[in-house]
Amino acid sequence: MTNPRTLSNRTGGRRLDATSLARVAVFAAIVAVLGLPGGFTVAGGVPITVQTLGVMLAGAILGPWLGALSMTVLLALVALGLPLLAGGRGGIGVFFGPSAGYLFGWILGAFVIGLIVHAGGRKPVLWRTAVGVLTGGILAIYAVGVPVQSLVTRLPLGETVLMSLAFIPGDLIKAVTATIIVMTLVRAYPRAFGRVWAPKTTPVLERV
């Protein structure tokens, strides 16, 4: 008889249990801890931090729904006033500043990463993990963050895009780091992903 949890994992089910909620909390905490070293602010008022690395790992390890939920939980705690963002920032005010779009982009980013890395319920592989963290961890977050930053700072969108290029080198390093960590976990500790992957399908040649 098939275990309901195994079936839920195979079919991409969104059933939440105590273990899933605990994993969501763990990754929300990881992103918060990555903010402890702080960050530094470049032109435009958006700080450069290591926390995006946690977003990438959340999406790649938890999958789309739990990854996005972990970021939602983190931001909810921030809104309640907990100083969980880099530099000890917290409170509802951060969602009205230049970095607000990037914060909301964390939710979308984790979701997109999870969709790509675990596409079809398959085991993460190097190329799909790299594409996932680059697409979700950089492009998706920027797609939300840059327009909101432009709106808040009242700078032209093109100028804001140019300023955001300062984040690219660091984000690429985080993407490489996340990919290495994920692939190491796939080999050394697959239980970290909390799911059963779909088996590889081998094409069958039919006799004529």
PyMOL commands that set and color helices and strands:
alter all, ss='L'
color gray80, all
select helices_A, chain A and resi 4-10+18-34+51-62+64-79+92-96+100-117+119-121+126-153+157-188+190-193
alter helices_A, ss='H'
color red, helices_A
select strands_A, chain A and resi 40-41+47-48
alter strands_A, ss='S'
color yellow, strands_A
deselect
rebuild
show_as cartoon
